[in-house]
Amino acid sequence: MNNYMVCWPHTKDWTIVCSY
């Protein structure tokens, strides 16, 4: 199992969202 965190900014609210 590979656990990695992917973060990307929202184009509308410019909020950083991180998913495992």
N, C-alpha and C positions, 0 to 999 in steps of 0.2 A: 504493500500500500504506500503510495506516494502522497504525502501531505504538502500541499503548496498553497500559498496565498496569492490570489490575483486581485489587484486593486485597480479600479478604473473610475475616472471622474464623470459625473453626470453632465450631459450637455445642457440641461435646463437649470438644475439647481446647483450645479458645480459641487456636488457632494461626493466625497471619496467613499466608494463602496468596496468592501473587501469580502471575498468569498473563499471558502476553503477548497 
